[in-house]
Amino acid sequence: MRKSLSEVKFEELNGKSFELIRVVEMLCEVCQKPLSTKEKILRGIRFSSKEDYQNILNRAAVHDRVEVDVENSKIYFYDHDFPGDIHPECIEKM
């Protein structure tokens, strides 16, 4: 189960390794719902100090949202992009 980074405490991450993943949701220009999603594995990180945790919190500030999957050892950094595309059903409504 994924949780927001703000819901996860250092103690849950301490001593564990995680894969950092950047997720870009390509949004419709009209309804602003996802058209597609792109994922890219960035790197791995091991939490061994509160400094490591603080670094992730600092990094999270530049992303739209950050989710942590403690069970699967993954941290997702979400960003949104508007590629100029529109869902076909949104075009019909126009």
Summary of the structure (lengths in Angstrom):
residues: 94
radius of gyration: 16.1
end to end distance: 37.8
largest distance: 53.3
contacts: 233
relative contact order: 0.31
helix: 26%
strand: 43%
